[in-house]
Amino acid sequence: MGIRILVIEDDEEIADFVVRGLREEGFVVERAADGDAGWHALQNGPWDVVVLDWWLPGPDGLTLLRRFRQSGDESPVLFLTARDAVSDKVRGLDQGADDYLCKPFDYEEFLARVRALSRRQAKSTGTVLAHADVRIDLTTHRAERNGQRLDMTAKEQALLVFFLRHPDEVLSRTRIYEQVWDERYDGISNTLEYHVMEVRRKLEAHGPRLIHTLRGRGYLFGERPDVGPTS
């Protein structure tokens, strides 16, 4: 099978132009016309490249991107959108997009970016996230520490994946909650604290502490935090 590209775009004219052009280049292309269809298609990958619009009927592109990354999929995503503010570009890239191109766009530049992302994906064959002696296979969903399997719920695994993607970073409670739960953090719920406690407990059954609480700042996943008071 050739390189598989998913185009999630509700504008019929743009979608037709992009899909036809990519197919002429030899790519295998599928298209979804709204957020719900896009999410269904994303779950039925794997995809070598995803071309994603931001404004979509139903769940918007940013929501789809969050869900996609939370599911553990690392397939390259190119935002193709009319949202051209610097703040929007920063949000899109921070949420996990690999590239960002604004409409109207030059097709040759678009094609070059798709080719670059597809080459990157071809070189990246690993499906395992690891830090220190902790690893999780994103394909089999097997999590381990020091070679010992960890029995974790789906949400605990999603939280561990987020930590593994951001080792040695100070992560605020708001950032973690909104990324892993895809909801606004109200500052009251103890859902996050409970899940961190459970993930920490399961990790520490097989080794020293890796999830550190930074007072008034959030959490850090790493071996030796040197960022102020911890617990």
Backbone torsions as a table, in degrees:
resi	resn	phi	psi	omega
1	MET	NA	141.7	179.8
2	GLY	-77.4	-172.2	179.5
3	ILE	-67.6	126.1	-175.1
4	ARG	-99.3	126.2	-178.8
5	ILE	-124.0	133.0	175.1
6	LEU	-107.1	126.6	177.6
7	VAL	-109.7	117.3	177.5
8	ILE	-109.6	102.0	-171.2
9	GLU	-151.7	127.6	-178.1
10	ASP	-91.1	-19.1	178.6
11	ASP	-75.5	114.5	-174.0
12	GLU	-61.4	-41.7	-176.9
13	GLU	-65.9	-46.8	179.4
14	ILE	-65.5	-43.6	-179.5
15	ALA	-60.6	-44.5	-179.7
16	ASP	-62.2	-43.4	179.9
17	PHE	-61.8	-47.3	-177.8
18	VAL	-68.0	-46.7	-177.5
19	VAL	-63.0	-45.9	179.9
20	ARG	-62.6	-42.6	-179.4
21	GLY	-63.0	-43.3	-179.9
22	LEU	-67.0	-39.1	178.4
23	ARG	-65.8	-35.2	176.8
24	GLU	-65.1	-24.8	177.4
25	GLU	-84.5	-2.3	177.2
26	GLY	97.3	4.5	177.9
27	PHE	-78.9	151.9	172.2
28	VAL	-92.0	117.1	-169.3
29	VAL	-123.6	136.1	169.6
30	GLU	-124.2	154.7	-177.7
31	ARG	-131.0	140.7	172.2
32	ALA	-119.8	140.9	-170.7
33	ALA	-101.3	-3.9	178.5
34	ASP	-155.4	176.3	-175.0
35	GLY	-65.0	-40.4	-179.3
36	ASP	-65.7	-46.2	177.9
37	ALA	-65.2	-34.8	178.4
38	GLY	-63.6	-44.3	179.3
39	TRP	-63.8	-41.4	177.3
40	HIS	-60.5	-43.3	179.9
41	ALA	-66.5	-40.7	179.0
42	LEU	-58.9	-37.1	-179.0
43	GLN	-74.6	-12.8	-178.0
44	ASN	-109.2	34.0	176.8
45	GLY	-72.3	-155.6	11.0
46	PRO	-80.6	156.5	177.6
47	TRP	-119.8	140.7	177.4
48	ASP	-80.6	-32.6	175.6
49	VAL	-148.2	141.1	173.3
50	VAL	-117.5	125.2	175.2
51	VAL	-102.8	119.0	-166.7
52	LEU	-127.1	127.0	171.9
53	ASP	-84.6	154.2	179.6
54	TRP	-85.9	-53.3	180.0
55	TRP	-80.0	113.8	-179.8
56	LEU	-139.7	147.7	169.0
57	PRO	-63.7	141.9	-176.5
58	GLY	80.0	-151.1	177.4
59	PRO	-56.6	132.7	-178.4
60	ASP	-80.8	175.8	-174.4
61	GLY	-62.6	-37.0	-179.8
62	LEU	-66.1	-39.2	177.0
63	THR	-63.6	-44.3	178.3
64	LEU	-60.9	-41.8	-179.0
65	LEU	-62.8	-43.8	178.2
66	ARG	-58.6	-49.3	-178.8
67	ARG	-60.8	-41.5	-178.2
68	PHE	-61.4	-46.8	179.5
69	ARG	-69.1	-37.5	178.7
70	GLN	-64.4	-28.3	178.3
71	SER	-73.1	-10.0	179.2
72	GLY	97.1	1.1	-178.5
73	ASP	-81.6	129.5	-177.5
74	GLU	-106.7	11.4	-179.3
75	SER	-55.1	139.5	-178.4
76	PRO	-61.0	137.6	179.2
77	VAL	-123.5	127.7	175.2
78	LEU	-109.7	116.1	173.1
79	PHE	-76.2	125.0	175.1
80	LEU	-120.9	100.8	-166.7
81	THR	-150.1	157.0	176.4
82	ALA	-81.0	-7.1	179.3
83	ARG	-76.2	104.6	-170.7
84	ASP	-111.8	7.7	177.9
85	ALA	-70.1	145.6	179.0
86	VAL	-57.7	-39.3	179.9
87	SER	-61.8	-36.0	177.7
88	ASP	-68.4	-40.8	178.0
89	LYS	-61.6	-42.9	179.5
90	VAL	-62.6	-44.2	179.3
91	ARG	-60.9	-46.6	-178.7
92	GLY	-61.3	-45.3	-179.4
93	LEU	-69.8	-37.9	178.8
94	ASP	-66.3	-29.5	-179.9
95	GLN	-80.4	-7.3	174.6
96	GLY	124.3	2.9	175.7
97	ALA	-69.0	146.5	179.0
98	ASP	-92.4	-22.6	-179.9
99	ASP	-154.9	164.8	-174.1
100	TYR	-148.5	122.7	-179.1
101	LEU	-131.5	131.0	-176.0
102	CYS	-93.1	145.5	172.2
103	LYS	-86.5	145.9	-7.2
104	PRO	-69.5	152.3	-172.9
105	PHE	-131.4	157.0	174.4
106	ASP	-85.8	126.4	-174.3
107	TYR	-62.4	-37.7	-179.2
108	GLU	-64.0	-38.3	176.6
109	GLU	-66.8	-43.7	177.0
110	PHE	-56.0	-48.2	-178.3
111	LEU	-62.8	-40.6	179.0
112	ALA	-62.5	-39.5	179.8
113	ARG	-67.8	-40.0	177.4
114	VAL	-63.1	-43.2	178.8
115	ARG	-61.7	-42.2	-179.8
116	ALA	-62.4	-43.1	179.5
117	LEU	-66.7	-38.2	179.9
118	SER	-67.9	-34.3	176.5
119	ARG	-67.2	-41.2	178.8
120	ARG	-61.4	-42.3	-179.3
121	GLN	-65.6	-38.2	-179.6
122	ALA	-63.4	-34.0	179.9
123	LYS	-78.6	-22.2	-175.8
124	SER	-97.8	91.3	-177.1
125	THR	-97.9	-10.4	-178.0
126	GLY	-73.7	144.9	177.7
127	THR	-123.2	16.0	-175.4
128	VAL	-112.8	131.0	170.7
129	LEU	-99.5	137.4	-178.1
130	ALA	-149.6	148.2	172.2
131	HIS	-156.6	135.7	-173.7
132	ALA	54.3	-126.0	-179.1
133	ASP	-106.7	20.3	179.0
134	VAL	-107.1	137.0	178.8
135	ARG	-146.0	152.3	173.5
136	ILE	-141.6	130.3	177.3
137	ASP	-88.8	117.1	-175.3
138	LEU	-73.0	-16.7	179.0
139	THR	-84.5	-47.2	-177.8
140	THR	-93.6	-10.9	-177.5
141	HIS	62.9	27.9	176.5
142	ARG	-90.4	121.3	177.8
143	ALA	-107.8	139.4	-178.0
144	GLU	-140.3	153.5	165.8
145	ARG	-134.5	128.1	-179.6
146	ASN	53.4	35.4	178.2
147	GLY	82.4	-3.4	-179.4
148	GLN	-99.0	130.5	-178.7
149	ARG	-68.2	140.6	178.6
150	LEU	-105.2	125.6	178.1
151	ASP	-87.8	104.0	-172.6
152	MET	-128.8	148.9	172.9
153	THR	-73.9	168.6	179.7
154	ALA	-60.9	-41.0	-179.1
155	LYS	-70.6	-36.6	175.4
156	GLU	-63.4	-39.9	176.9
157	GLN	-65.0	-41.3	178.4
158	ALA	-61.2	-39.0	178.1
159	LEU	-66.8	-42.3	178.4
160	LEU	-64.6	-39.7	176.9
161	VAL	-59.5	-42.9	179.6
162	PHE	-62.7	-43.3	177.3
163	PHE	-62.9	-42.4	-178.8
164	LEU	-65.6	-28.1	178.0
165	ARG	-79.4	-14.7	-176.2
166	HIS	-133.1	54.4	-179.4
167	PRO	-66.6	146.1	175.2
168	ASP	61.0	23.7	175.0
169	GLU	-109.8	145.5	171.7
170	VAL	-79.9	117.3	-174.9
171	LEU	-114.5	117.8	179.8
172	SER	-71.0	156.2	177.2
173	ARG	-60.6	-39.4	180.0
174	THR	-61.3	-47.0	-179.2
175	ARG	-61.8	-46.5	-179.3
176	ILE	-62.2	-48.9	-175.7
177	TYR	-62.2	-45.8	-176.3
178	GLU	-70.4	-25.7	178.2
179	GLN	-82.0	-44.9	-173.9
180	VAL	-83.3	-36.7	-179.4
181	TRP	-98.7	-9.7	179.8
182	ASP	55.6	38.6	177.9
183	GLU	-139.3	159.8	175.0
184	ARG	-71.1	140.1	179.5
185	TYR	-85.6	122.5	-176.4
186	ASP	-90.4	-4.6	179.0
187	GLY	76.3	-0.1	-177.2
188	ILE	-112.7	-44.9	-176.9
189	SER	-58.7	141.2	176.9
190	ASN	-100.8	16.3	-179.3
191	THR	-57.6	-46.4	-178.6
192	LEU	-62.5	-47.9	-178.0
193	GLU	-59.7	-40.0	179.9
194	TYR	-62.5	-45.7	-178.4
195	HIS	-69.1	-38.2	175.8
196	VAL	-60.7	-43.3	179.4
197	MET	-59.0	-42.2	-179.2
198	GLU	-69.2	-43.3	178.4
199	VAL	-63.7	-43.4	178.9
200	ARG	-59.9	-45.2	-179.4
201	ARG	-59.9	-43.7	-178.0
202	LYS	-70.3	-35.7	176.7
203	LEU	-68.1	-42.0	-174.9
204	GLU	-74.9	-8.6	173.2
205	ALA	-69.0	-15.6	-176.1
206	HIS	-129.1	15.0	179.6
207	GLY	169.8	177.9	-178.2
208	PRO	-69.1	170.9	-176.0
209	ARG	-63.8	134.7	175.6
210	LEU	-120.2	-27.6	179.1
211	ILE	-97.9	114.3	-175.8
212	HIS	-111.7	134.0	175.7
213	THR	-86.4	124.9	178.3
214	LEU	-103.6	114.1	-172.4
215	ARG	-57.2	122.0	177.8
216	GLY	75.8	2.8	-175.5
217	ARG	-125.4	-32.2	-179.6
218	GLY	134.3	-131.1	-176.0
219	TYR	-134.8	159.1	173.0
220	LEU	-137.3	133.5	178.3
221	PHE	-105.7	109.1	-178.3
222	GLY	177.1	174.6	-173.8
223	GLU	-83.9	-43.5	-174.7
224	ARG	-131.9	86.3	179.2
225	PRO	-68.5	132.5	178.3
226	ASP	-129.1	54.5	-171.4
227	VAL	-132.3	26.2	177.6
228	GLY	109.8	-171.5	-175.6
229	PRO	-59.9	137.6	179.7
230	THR	-134.4	169.7	173.2
231	SER	-149.8	NA	NA
